[in-house]
């Protein structure tokens, strides 16, 4: 065994006795036959005695007769498909030092949106294929045999043979092209040291626009022919972001050029390939007439995120996927920094709390995972591209920056980038640099946040002159979890703030420590807020007296936007965890009735919709009154904004209008639904009408779908017509996100089956899945069971198949349903969706327990009536 190829099976990582230094790759894609052929010559350094070379290859046909290492011919060549490795054995030990490994291979341009794949597009009325790569996390091995792990950095020199009329792009600029009839050969400059997952190739017909950074780096945006005007916004954000990051990281952009390109079929949102960033069209293109304000924001954040990776991820790369969060959490955090500097009027850091909220919501589950997660097989990597790596990752970075101070933090980051440039780093390497630069105990502090899952809930209560604090686990048990928590607090005003690290389970502070300046006010107006501006990744539960003080502070408009958001989100989470009543949550929400800020109302609206959903199952007899109460809460701001744009209104008001109208439609507000339907009919007859601009279309589409049934289906058919007639991906996604929201089960079924047609790209199925009405839950589950084999085969990547499970399983609210789902999947489990399934089932059980708890609240009905009378 010890000397057979099989010894390398079942390992998480490749052996270290040989490593690549440089790849010379020649690839020839055939876009008609959807195949490709290639030749690789890899300079390899052998550093320890071995008679084997072991590298990754998957779904490739390697021509065994072509394999050579220097002048040695291998004696055995074994490909282990499930391990995705190629083991090449020789009859003697290889000489220590450098040698060249050469081989030829062929593969398929697949339709799975990973590896080297094909994407369909229409040019001048005819349908064509483009060839595209998507290698992160472990799919470069589907394009060429390689050491497909981030730590095996090497230089890449590519040559492509492609049809003469097409544009062929890669990470580096073209050195020369030679044309021979219908085929041209394109030679690219050699890259600096980089990881395999960042290599990229795109071949197709495109137009581009270009600009330059202040250093003279050429930046281009490539779009489908005729769409370059939609690339202008992203180009501008891209150039400005590169200039900003160059200063922030105190390191120039590492490559000679940067291309950004929109790909019609694309599984993720975007991919930061070194020097050739790929995007799905909705994440890169912005059209003044067809895009909404939230589309614009999405493009800016995505571009800023991907370009941050050119330093944090590409120049300095995580040593292994366990440290993925270093890439993603960091790029998420710093993209807000960039966009805030470019568009201060968007109030971006307050919107950042959307990220923190989704991180906290996932992390409250027992089926969450630590930020640093063990990875034992390539198939497990995709599942951690989730809210923990991105949103919790970004949030703990914000917490640390806020604790250390912006300037110290930036200086330390610049040192870190310099120290690890063209190399790899682990989480502790970042902590070490930050600790050295700041003199603070960064490693001890941060390890509690990255190596254990969950977060603390801080219980705060007043006891005489003391504020007592105690930390509990996020699920409310007082288990073993202990964090070092950066506590910030203020009392009565933001002028007197107190900061300290909570290192023990409990602590207390004397109120006098920050109330001296407040005494003139008398005690009745005193309020105490912990976790100022929600910079900490934790929640706070206040005793009744403190909670009442905060409600008064909200009504008196004493609190910052971020703190208003934090209070409502913490209160909602505590209610779901059965640590406080729904009754008290409704009373708190009532304090927000004259709120008019988009950032706050986006959180209030999302909490309202969650309450409305749970009350359908928990208290059906109260559901209409609860909905009325929630409608009353959102209506004043919605009436003030109306349906029509006003001259000179802010970007955030445009976003707010859309948010509130959608919220009111979902809550079943008849006037809003009727107005949406009225405007839709005008729009359907005249697509250029100013009565339904992109920002209010989604609300109108949802309104139409609320009125659709099998016997009255004209609205559904009209939406399909709009879908078929528009060429704009953002408009298509608005329609898809509405089709399954009808209360009629048969219409929901028809919308789900529409995903199986070739009219819907596989990447877009999640829009339909995400829109399923409550009334459609059961029919969607039956549909998933019936079509499971087909779904698994068609959407087999982890992120895509997980969408099906999350969207269809999570809305249920009974133990019986959870048991039925578990039973169905008992013999169908796969690693790619195991995490998604466990998390979805846990959400169902949490809802079931919350319902029990709501039903046992004695005064809920009275409180709802009392609040309704108050609103009247």
C-alpha positions in Angstrom: 0.0 0.0 0.0 2.7 2.5 1.1 4.1 2.5 -2.4 0.9 2.3 -4.4 -1.0 5.3 -5.9 -3.9 4.5 -3.6 -2.0 5.8 -0.6 -2.9 9.4 -1.7 -6.7 8.8 -1.6 -9.0 10.2 1.0 -6.7 13.1 1.9 -8.0 16.6 2.5 -4.9 18.1 0.8 -2.3 17.2 -1.7 1.1 16.0 -0.5 3.9 18.6 -0.2 6.9 16.8 -1.7 6.5 18.6 -5.0 5.1 22.1 -5.9 4.5 24.0 -9.1 6.6 27.1 -9.9 5.3 28.0 -13.4 2.5 26.8 -15.7 2.8 27.1 -19.4 -0.7 26.4 -20.7 -2.1 26.1 -24.2 -5.9 25.8 -24.5 -8.1 25.5 -27.6 -11.9 25.7 -26.9 -14.3 24.5 -29.6 -17.4 26.6 -29.1 -19.5 24.6 -31.6 -18.7 21.2 -30.2 -18.5 22.4 -26.6 -15.2 20.7 -26.0 -11.6 21.9 -25.4 -8.1 20.5 -25.8 -5.0 21.6 -24.0 -1.4 21.1 -23.3 0.4 21.9 -20.0 4.1 22.2 -19.3 4.6 22.8 -15.5 7.9 23.6 -13.9 7.8 21.6 -10.7 10.1 21.8 -7.7 10.7 18.4 -6.1 11.7 18.9 -2.5 11.6 15.5 -0.8 12.2 11.9 -2.0 9.3 10.5 -4.0 8.6 8.4 -7.1 5.1 10.0 -7.5 3.7 13.3 -8.6 0.2 14.0 -7.3 -1.9 16.8 -8.6 -5.6 17.6 -9.1 -7.7 16.7 -12.2 -11.4 16.3 -12.6 -13.6 15.5 -15.6 -10.6 15.7 -17.9 -9.3 13.1 -20.3 -5.5 13.1 -19.8 -3.6 11.5 -22.6 -1.4 9.1 -20.7 1.0 8.5 -23.5 1.9 12.3 -23.6 3.0 12.5 -20.0 6.7 13.2 -19.3 8.7 14.5 -16.4 12.0 15.7 -17.8 12.9 12.7 -20.0 11.1 10.1 -17.7 8.1 8.2 -19.0 5.7 7.2 -16.1 5.2 3.6 -15.3 1.7 4.1 -13.9 -0.9 6.8 -14.3 -4.0 6.6 -12.1 -6.9 9.1 -12.0 -9.1 8.8 -8.8 -12.3 10.6 -9.9 -13.9 10.9 -6.4 -10.7 12.3 -5.0 -10.2 14.5 -8.1 -6.5 13.6 -8.2 -4.1 12.3 -10.8 -1.3 10.2 -9.5 1.7 9.7 -11.8 4.2 7.0 -10.8 7.8 6.5 -12.1 10.1 3.6 -11.8 12.7 5.5 -9.7 12.9 8.3 -7.2 12.8 11.8 -8.8 15.8 14.0 -8.5 15.4 16.7 -5.9 15.2 20.1 -7.7 13.4 21.5 -10.6 11.9 19.6 -13.6 9.2 20.0 -16.2 6.0 17.9 -16.2 4.3 17.9 -19.6 0.9 16.4 -20.7 -2.0 16.8 -23.1 -5.6 16.6 -22.2 -9.2 17.2 -23.4 -12.4 18.2 -21.7 -16.0 19.4 -22.1 -17.2 23.0 -22.0 -19.9 22.1 -19.5 -23.2 23.8 -18.7 -22.7 23.7 -14.9 -21.3 27.3 -14.5 -18.1 25.9 -13.0 -14.7 24.9 -14.4 -14.4 25.8 -18.1 -18.0 26.2 -19.2 -20.3 27.6 -21.9 -22.7 30.5 -21.5 -25.4 31.3 -24.1 -25.9 34.8 -25.5 -27.7 36.3 -28.5 -25.7 38.5 -30.9 -27.4 40.1 -34.0 -30.4 37.8 -33.5 -28.5 34.5 -33.4 -27.8 32.4 -30.4 -24.1 31.7 -29.7 -21.9 30.2 -27.0 -19.1 31.9 -25.1 -16.5 30.1 -23.2 -15.9 31.2 -19.6 -14.1 30.0 -16.5 -15.2 29.9 -12.8 -12.5 28.2 -10.7 -13.2 29.2 -7.1 -13.2 27.2 -5.0 -11.8 23.9 -6.5 -12.6 23.9 -10.2 -9.4 24.9 -12.0 -8.8 21.1 -12.0 -11.8 20.9 -14.4 -9.9 22.9 -17.0 -6.3 21.8 -16.6 -4.3 19.4 -14.3 -2.9 21.5 -11.5 -2.1 21.8 -7.8 -5.5 23.2 -7.1 -5.0 24.6 -3.6 -4.6 28.3 -2.7 -1.1 27.8 -1.1 0.4 26.4 -4.3 1.1 29.8 -5.9 2.8 29.8 -9.2 3.3 31.9 -12.3 0.9 31.4 -15.3 1.7 31.8 -19.0 -1.3 31.2 -21.2 -1.8 30.7 -24.9 -5.2 30.4 -26.4 -6.3 29.2 -29.8 -9.7 30.7 -30.7 -11.9 31.7 -33.6 -10.3 34.8 -35.3 -13.5 36.9 -35.0 -13.8 36.5 -31.2 -12.3 38.4 -28.3 -10.2 36.3 -25.9 -9.4 37.6 -22.4 -7.2 36.3 -19.6 -5.7 37.7 -16.4 -2.8 39.4 -18.2 -2.5 41.6 -21.2 -1.9 40.1 -24.7 1.7 40.0 -25.8 1.0 39.1 -29.5 -1.6 37.5 -31.8 -1.0 35.4 -34.9 -3.9 34.7 -37.3 -4.0 31.6 -39.4 -7.3 31.6 -41.3 -10.3 31.0 -39.1 -8.1 30.5 -36.0 -5.9 33.0 -34.1 -3.4 32.2 -31.5 -3.3 34.7 -28.6 -0.2 34.8 -26.3 -0.5 36.5 -22.9 2.1 38.0 -20.6 3.3 35.8 -17.7 1.4 36.5 -14.5 3.0 37.2 -11.1 2.7 34.4 -8.4 -1.0 33.6 -7.9 -3.3 30.8 -6.9 -5.1 28.5 -9.4 -8.6 29.6 -8.4 -7.9 33.1 -9.7 -6.9 32.1 -13.3 -9.5 33.2 -15.8 -10.4 32.9 -19.5 -13.3 34.4 -21.4 -13.9 33.9 -25.1 -16.8 35.5 -27.0 -18.1 38.6 -28.8 -17.9 41.8 -26.7 -17.7 45.6 -26.8 -15.8 47.5 -24.2 -15.3 51.0 -22.7 -12.1 52.0 -21.0 -10.6 54.5 -18.6 -7.5 54.8 -16.5 -6.6 55.1 -12.8 -4.4 58.0 -11.5 -1.4 55.6 -11.9 -2.2 54.9 -15.5 -3.6 51.4 -15.1 -6.0 50.6 -17.9 -9.5 49.6 -16.7 -12.1 48.2 -19.1 -15.7 47.1 -18.8 -16.7 44.4 -21.4 -20.4 43.9 -22.2 -22.5 42.2 -24.8 -22.3 44.0 -28.1 -24.3 47.2 -28.0 -24.6 47.4 -24.2 -21.5 49.4 -23.2 -23.6 52.4 -22.1 -24.7 50.2 -19.2 -21.1 49.7 -18.1 -20.3 53.4 -17.5 -21.3 53.4 -13.9 -19.3 50.3 -12.9 -16.3 51.6 -14.8 -16.4 54.9 -12.8 -16.8 53.0 -9.5 -14.0 50.6 -10.5 -11.4 53.3 -11.3 -12.2 55.3 -8.2 -12.1 52.1 -6.0 -8.6 51.1 -7.3 -7.3 54.6 -6.5 -8.8 54.4 -3.0 -7.5 51.0 -2.2 -4.0 51.8 -3.5 -3.9 54.5 -0.8 -5.7 52.5 1.9 -3.4 49.5 1.6 -0.4 51.7 0.8 0.4 49.3 -2.1 -0.1 49.9 -5.8 -2.5 47.7 -7.8 -0.4 44.7 -8.6 -1.2 44.0 -12.3 -0.8 46.0 -15.6 -4.6 46.0 -16.4 -8.0 45.3 -15.0 -10.9 44.0 -17.0 -14.5 43.6 -15.7 -16.9 41.6 -17.8 -20.6 40.7 -17.6 -21.4 37.0 -18.2 -25.1 35.9 -19.0 -24.8 32.6 -17.1 -23.0 33.0 -13.8 -23.7 31.1 -10.6 -22.4 33.6 -8.1 -22.7 37.4 -8.0 -19.2 38.0 -9.2 -15.7 36.5 -9.1 -12.5 38.4 -8.3 -10.2 36.6 -10.8 -6.9 38.5 -10.8 -7.1 41.2 -13.5 -10.2 39.8 -15.1 -13.2 40.1 -12.8 -16.4 38.3 -14.0 -19.9 39.3 -13.0 -23.4 38.2 -13.5 -25.1 41.0 -15.6 -27.3 42.3 -12.8 -24.2 42.9 -10.7 -22.2 45.0 -13.3 -24.6 46.7 -15.6 -26.6 49.8 -14.7 -29.1 51.3 -17.1 -30.5 54.8 -16.1 -33.9 53.9 -17.6 -34.2 50.2 -16.7 -32.4 49.9 -13.3 -33.7 50.7 -9.8 -31.8 52.6 -7.1 -31.1 49.4 -5.3 -29.6 47.9 -8.5 -27.3 50.9 -8.6 -26.2 50.3 -5.0 -25.7 46.6 -5.7 -23.4 47.3 -8.6 -21.3 49.7 -6.6 -21.0 47.4 -3.6 -20.2 44.4 -5.8 -17.5 46.2 -7.9 -15.9 47.6 -4.7 -16.0 44.1 -3.1 -14.3 42.3 -6.1 -11.6 45.0 -6.5 -10.8 44.9 -2.8 -9.9 41.2 -3.4 -7.2 42.3 -5.8 -5.2 43.0 -2.7 -7.0 41.1 0.1 -7.3 37.6 -1.5 -5.3 37.8 -4.7 -2.0 39.5 -3.7 -2.3 38.0 -0.1 -4.2 34.8 -0.2 -5.6 32.6 2.5 -3.4 29.6 3.2 -6.4 27.2 3.1 -10.2 27.4 2.8 -10.5 27.4 6.6 -9.5 31.0 6.3 -11.9 31.9 3.5 -13.4 34.5 5.8 -10.2 36.5 5.6 -11.0 37.0 1.9 -14.7 37.4 2.0 -15.3 39.1 5.4 -12.6 41.6 4.6 -13.7 42.4 1.1 -17.3 42.8 2.3 -16.2 45.2 5.1 -13.9 47.3 3.0 -16.4 47.6 0.1 -18.6 49.6 2.4 -15.7 51.8 3.3 -15.1 52.5 -0.4 -18.7 53.0 -1.4 -19.2 55.3 1.7 -16.4 57.4 0.5 -17.7 57.5 -3.1 -21.4 58.0 -2.2 -21.7 59.5 1.3 -25.4 60.4 0.7 -26.2 56.6 0.7 -25.6 56.3 4.4 -23.8 53.1 3.7 -22.4 52.2 7.1 -26.0 52.3 8.5 -27.0 49.9 5.6 -24.0 47.7 6.7 -26.3 46.6 9.5 -28.1 44.5 6.9 -24.9 42.4 6.8 -24.6 42.2 10.5 -28.3 41.2 10.8 -28.0 38.3 8.3 -24.8 37.2 10.1 -26.5 37.2 13.5 -29.6 35.4 12.1 -27.6 32.5 10.7 -25.3 32.4 13.7 -28.2 32.0 16.1 -28.7 28.5 14.7 -27.1 25.5 16.4 -26.4 24.4 12.8 -24.2 27.4 12.2 -20.4 27.0 12.2 -17.4 29.0 13.4 -15.9 31.6 11.1 -12.8 29.4 10.9 -14.2 26.0 9.8 -12.4 22.7 9.2 -12.5 21.6 5.5 -11.8 18.0 4.9 -12.9 17.6 1.3 -13.2 19.9 -1.7 -16.9 19.2 -1.8 -17.4 20.9 1.5 -15.8 24.3 0.5 -18.8 25.7 -1.4 -21.1 25.4 1.6 -19.1 27.9 3.6 -19.5 30.8 1.1 -22.3 31.9 3.4 -23.4 34.6 5.8 -20.9 33.5 8.4 -17.8 33.9 6.1 -19.1 37.1 4.5 -21.4 38.9 6.9 -20.2 37.8 10.4 -16.7 38.0 9.0 -17.3 41.6 7.9 -19.0 42.5 11.2 -16.2 41.2 13.5 -13.8 43.2 11.4 -15.9 46.3 11.9 -16.0 45.5 15.6 -12.2 45.2 15.8 -11.7 48.4 13.8 -14.0 50.2 16.0 -12.1 48.9 19.1 -8.6 49.7 17.8 -9.5 52.9 16.0 -9.6 53.5 12.3 -6.0 54.9 11.9 -4.2 52.1 13.9 -6.2 49.5 12.0 -5.4 50.9 8.6 -1.7 51.1 9.3 -1.6 47.5 10.5 -3.4 46.3 7.4 -0.9 48.0 5.2 1.9 46.2 7.1 0.1 42.9 6.7 -0.4 43.3 2.9 3.3 44.2 2.6 4.5 41.3 4.7 2.5 38.6 2.9 2.3 40.0 -0.6 2.5 37.2 -3.3 2.2 34.7 -0.5 -0.4 33.1 1.8 -1.6 33.9 5.3 -3.7 32.4 8.1 -6.1 34.1 10.4 -3.5 34.2 13.2 -1.0 36.0 10.9 -3.4 38.9 10.6 -4.0 39.0 14.4 -0.2 38.9 15.0 0.4 42.0 12.8 -2.5 43.9 14.3 -1.3 43.0 17.8 2.2 44.1 17.1 1.1 47.4 15.6 -1.5 48.2 18.2 -0.2 46.7 21.4 -3.7 45.4 22.1 -4.5 41.7 22.9 -6.0 41.2 19.4 -5.4 37.4 19.2 -7.1 36.6 22.5 -9.9 38.9 21.8 -10.6 37.8 18.3 -10.1 34.1 18.7 -13.2 34.0 20.8 -15.1 35.3 17.8 -13.6 33.2 15.0 -13.0 29.8 16.5 -16.3 29.3 18.3 -19.7 29.6 16.6 -22.6 31.7 17.9 -22.4 35.0 19.7 -23.2 36.3 23.2 -26.4 37.9 24.4 -25.6 40.4 27.1 -28.3 40.7 29.8 -28.3 44.2 31.3 -30.2 45.1 34.4 -30.2 48.0 36.9 -29.6 47.2 40.5 -29.6 50.3 42.6 -26.7 52.4 41.4 -25.1 49.6 39.4 -25.6 48.4 35.8 -25.1 44.6 35.9 -24.1 42.7 32.8 -24.1 39.0 32.2 -23.2 37.1 29.0 -25.3 34.1 27.7 -25.0 32.0 24.6 -27.1 33.1 21.6 -29.7 30.4 22.1 -30.1 31.7 25.7 -28.5 28.8 27.5 -25.6 29.6 29.7 -23.4 26.9 28.2 -19.6 27.0 27.9 -19.4 29.7 25.3 -17.5 32.7 26.6 -16.4 35.8 24.6 -14.2 38.7 25.2 -16.7 41.4 24.4 -15.9 45.0 23.5 -18.7 46.7 25.4 -19.6 50.3 24.6 -22.3 52.2 26.4 -23.9 55.6 26.8 -26.4 57.1 29.1 -28.8 59.9 28.3 -26.6 61.2 25.5 -23.8 60.2 23.1 -21.4 62.6 24.8 -20.6 60.4 27.7 -19.5 57.0 26.4 -17.9 54.2 28.3 -15.9 51.4 26.7 -14.4 48.3 28.2 -13.7 44.6 27.5 -16.0 42.2 29.2 -13.8 39.2 29.9 -15.8 37.4 32.5 -19.3 36.0 32.6 -20.5 38.9 34.6 -19.4 42.5 35.4 -21.0 45.6 36.7 -20.4 49.4 36.5 -21.5 52.3 38.6 -24.0 54.5 36.9 -22.1 57.6 38.2 -19.3 56.6 35.8 -21.2 58.2 33.0 -24.2 60.1 34.3 -22.5 63.0 36.2 -23.4 65.3 33.3 -27.0 64.1 33.2 -28.1 64.7 36.8 -29.9 68.0 36.0 -32.4 66.1 33.8 -34.0 64.3 36.7 -34.1 60.5 36.4 -37.2 60.1 34.3 -35.4 60.7 31.0 -32.4 58.6 31.6 -31.8 55.9 29.1 -28.9 53.5 28.7 -27.9 52.0 25.4 -25.2 49.3 25.1 -23.4 48.4 21.9 -23.4 51.9 20.5 -24.2 52.0 16.8 -24.2 48.1 16.8 -20.4 47.9 16.3 -20.3 44.7 18.3 -21.4 41.3 17.0 -23.7 40.6 20.0 -27.2 41.2 21.1 -28.5 42.9 24.3 -31.5 42.0 26.5 -32.5 44.9 28.8 -34.6 44.5 31.9 -38.0 46.1 31.9 -36.9 49.4 33.3 -34.1 49.9 30.8 -36.2 48.7 27.9 -39.0 51.3 28.8 -36.3 54.0 28.9 -35.2 53.1 25.4 -38.8 53.1 24.0 -39.1 56.7 25.4 -35.7 57.6 23.8 -36.9 56.3 20.4 -40.1 58.3 20.7 -38.2 61.4 21.8 -35.8 61.0 18.8 -32.7 60.8 21.0 -31.1 57.7 19.3 -28.9 57.3 16.3 -30.2 55.4 13.2 -27.9 52.5 14.0 -29.1 52.2 17.5 -32.8 52.3 16.5 -32.0 49.4 14.1 -30.2 47.5 16.8 -33.0 47.8 19.3 -35.6 46.5 16.9 -33.4 43.6 15.6 -32.4 42.5 19.1 -35.9 42.6 20.3 -37.2 40.5 17.3 -34.4 37.9 17.8 -35.2 37.7 21.5 -38.8 37.2 20.7 -38.1 34.3 18.2 -35.8 32.8 20.9 -38.7 33.0 23.4 -36.8 35.3 25.7 -39.4 38.0 25.4 -43.0 38.2 24.3 -44.4 39.0 20.9 -46.6 41.4 22.8 -43.6 43.5 24.0 -42.1 43.4 20.4 -45.4 44.9 19.0 -45.3 47.6 21.7 -41.7 48.4 20.8 -42.5 48.5 17.0 -45.3 51.0 17.8 -42.6 53.5 18.9 -41.4 53.6 15.3 -44.7 54.8 13.9 -43.4 58.2 12.7 -40.0 56.9 11.5 -39.1 58.2 8.0 -35.6 56.9 7.4 -35.0 54.2 4.9 -32.3 52.4 6.8 -34.4 52.1 9.9 -37.6 51.3 8.1 -36.0 48.5 6.1 -35.3 46.6 9.3 -38.7 47.5 10.8 -40.4 46.3 7.6 -38.6 43.0 7.5 -39.6 42.4 11.2 -43.2 43.3 10.4 -43.3 40.8 7.5 -41.8 38.0 9.7 -44.4 38.7 12.4 -47.2 38.7 9.8 -46.0 35.3 8.5 -45.7 33.6 11.9 -49.1 34.9 13.0 -50.8 33.2 10.1 -49.9 29.9 11.7 -49.7 31.0 15.3 -52.9 33.1 15.8 -55.0 32.8 12.6 -57.9 34.6 14.4 -55.7 37.5 15.2 -53.9 37.6 11.9 -56.0 40.3 10.3 -55.8 42.6 13.2 -52.0 42.1 13.5 -51.6 42.8 9.8 -53.8 46.0 10.2 -51.5 47.1 13.1 -48.4 46.5 11.0 -49.9 48.3 8.0 -50.7 51.3 10.2 -47.0 51.4 11.2 -45.8 51.6 7.6 -48.6 53.6 6.0 -47.7 57.2 7.2 -44.3 57.1 5.6 -45.7 55.5 2.4 -48.4 58.1 2.0 -45.9 60.8 2.4 -43.8 59.4 -0.4 -46.6 58.3 -2.7 -46.0 56.3 -5.9 -44.4 59.0 -8.0 -40.9 60.4 -7.9 -40.4 63.9 -6.7 -37.8 66.3 -8.1 -34.6 66.3 -6.2 -35.6 63.5 -3.7 -32.8 61.5 -2.2 -31.5 58.1 -3.4 -32.6 56.7 0.0 -36.2 58.0 -0.4 -36.3 56.3 -3.8 -35.3 53.1 -2.1 -37.8 53.7 0.7 -40.7 54.1 -1.6 -40.0 50.7 -3.2 -39.5 49.1 0.2 -42.7 50.4 1.7 -45.0 49.7 -1.3 -43.7 46.1 -1.5 -44.2 45.7 2.3 -47.8 47.0 2.1 -48.6 44.7 -0.8 -47.2 41.7 1.1 -49.2 42.7 4.2 -52.3 42.7 2.0 -53.1 46.5 2.1 -55.9 46.7 -0.4 -55.5 50.4 -1.5 -51.8 49.8 -2.3 -52.6 46.5 -4.2 -55.4 48.2 -6.2 -53.1 51.2 -7.1 -50.4 48.8 -8.1 -52.7 46.9 -10.4 -54.1 50.1 -11.9 -50.5 51.3 -12.7 -49.5 47.9 -14.0 -52.3 47.9 -16.7 -51.2 51.4 -17.9 -47.6 50.2 -18.0 -48.5 47.0 -19.8 -50.1 49.0 -22.6 -47.3 51.6 -22.7 -43.9 50.4 -21.4 -42.5 53.9 -21.5 -45.1 55.4 -19.1 -43.7 57.4 -16.2 -46.3 55.9 -13.9 -44.3 52.8 -13.3 -40.5 53.4 -13.2 -38.1 50.5 -12.3 -38.2 51.4 -8.6 -41.9 50.7 -8.1 -42.4 47.9 -10.6 -41.7 45.1 -8.2 -44.5 46.3 -5.9 -46.9 46.5 -8.8 -45.9 43.1 -10.1 -46.5 41.6 -6.6 -49.8 43.4 -6.4 -50.9 41.9 -9.7 -49.9 38.4 -8.5 -52.0 38.8 -5.3 -55.1 39.1 -7.6 -54.2 36.3 -9.9 -55.9 32.8 -9.9 -56.4 30.0 -12.4 -59.8 31.4 -13.3 -58.4 35.0 -13.6 -54.9 34.5 -14.9 -54.5 37.5 -17.2 -52.0 39.2 -14.8 -49.7 36.2 -14.8 -49.8 35.9 -18.6 -49.1 39.7 -18.9 -46.0 39.3 -16.6 -44.8 36.4 -18.7 -45.1 38.6 -21.8 -43.1 41.4 -20.2 -40.4 38.8 -19.2 -40.2 37.5 -22.8 -40.1 40.9 -24.3 -37.4 42.6 -22.2 -33.7 42.1 -22.7 -32.8 43.5 -19.3 -31.6 41.0 -16.7 -32.7 43.3 -13.9 -36.2 43.5 -15.3 -36.3 39.8 -15.9 -35.4 39.2 -12.3 -38.2 41.5 -11.0 -40.7 39.5 -13.0 -39.3 36.1 -11.9 -39.4 37.2 -8.2 -43.1 37.9 -8.5 -44.4 34.9 -10.5 -44.7 32.4 -7.6 -46.3 34.9 -5.1 -49.9 34.2 -6.0 -52.3 32.8 -3.4 -53.5 30.3 -5.9 -51.6 27.0 -5.5 -52.0 26.0 -9.2 -50.4 29.3 -10.3 -47.5 28.7 -7.9 -47.0 25.2 -9.4 -47.0 26.7 -12.9 -44.4 29.3 -11.9 -42.2 26.5 -10.4 -42.5 24.5 -13.6 -41.5 27.6 -15.6 -38.0 27.1 -14.1 -37.7 23.8 -16.0 -38.1 25.6 -19.4 -35.1 26.9 -21.3 -36.6 30.4 -20.9 -35.1 30.7 -17.4 -31.4 30.5 -16.9 -30.4 28.1 -14.1 -28.7 30.9 -12.3 -32.0 32.7 -12.0 -34.1 29.9 -10.4 -33.6 31.4 -7.0 -35.8 34.4 -7.8 -38.8 32.2 -8.4 -37.9 30.1 -5.3 -37.6 33.2 -3.1 -41.0 34.5 -4.0 -43.2 31.5 -3.1 -46.4 32.7 -1.3 -47.3 31.2 2.1 -50.3 29.6 0.4 -47.9 27.9 -2.0 -45.8 26.2 0.7 -47.3 22.7 0.4 -47.5 22.6 -3.3 -43.9 23.7 -3.6 -42.8 20.9 -1.2 -44.7 18.3 -3.2 -43.2 19.7 -6.4 -39.7 19.4 -5.0 -40.2 15.8 -3.9 -41.7 14.8 -7.3 -38.9 16.5 -9.2 -36.0 15.9 -6.8 -33.8 13.8 -9.1 -34.1 16.3 -12.0 -33.4 19.3 -9.7 -30.3 17.7 -8.2 -28.9 16.9 -11.6 -29.6 20.3 -13.1 -28.6 22.5 -10.2 -25.9 20.3 -8.7 -23.5 23.0 -7.4 -23.8 23.5 -3.7 -25.0 27.1 -3.8 -27.7 26.4 -6.4 -29.2 23.2 -4.8 -29.1 24.9 -1.4 -31.4 27.6 -2.6 -34.1 25.0 -3.4 -33.9 23.5 0.1 -33.7 26.8 2.0 -36.6 28.4 0.0 -38.9 25.5 0.1 -38.3 24.0 3.6 -37.6 27.0 5.8 -41.2 28.6 5.6 -42.8 25.6 7.4 -43.6 25.9 11.0 -44.5 22.5 12.5 -42.6 19.6 14.0 -44.6 17.2 11.8 -43.4 18.9 8.6 -39.8 18.9 9.9 -40.1 15.2 10.5 -41.6 14.6 7.0 -38.8 16.5 5.4 -36.1 14.7 7.4 -37.6 11.4 6.4 -37.7 12.3 2.7 -34.0 13.3 2.7 -32.8 10.4 5.0 -31.7 8.3 2.0 -30.9 11.2 -0.3 -28.3 13.2 1.6 -25.3 14.7 -0.2 -22.5 16.8 1.3 -23.2 19.6 -1.0 -26.6 20.5 0.6 -26.3 18.8 4.0 -25.6 22.1 5.8 -28.5 23.9 4.1 -30.9 21.1 5.0 -29.9 21.0 8.6 -30.2 24.8 8.9 -33.6 24.8 7.2 -35.0 22.1 9.5 -33.7 24.0 12.5 -35.5 27.1 11.3 -38.8 25.1 11.0 -38.4 23.8 14.5 -37.6 27.3 15.9 -40.8 28.6 14.3 -42.8 25.7 15.8 -41.5 26.6 19.3 -42.1 30.3 18.7 -45.7 29.5 17.8 -46.2 27.6 21.0 -44.8 30.4 23.0 -47.0 33.0 21.2 -50.1 31.0 21.8 -49.4 31.0 25.5 -49.1 34.8 25.7 -52.2 35.8 27.8 -52.5 39.4 26.8 -51.6 39.4 23.1 -55.1 39.9 21.8 -55.8 42.8 24.2 -52.5 44.4 23.4 -53.2 44.3 19.6 -56.7 45.9 20.2 -55.2 48.5 22.5 -52.5 49.4 19.9 -55.0 49.5 17.1 -57.2 51.9 19.2 -54.1 54.0 19.9 -53.3 54.2 16.2 -56.9 55.2 15.3 
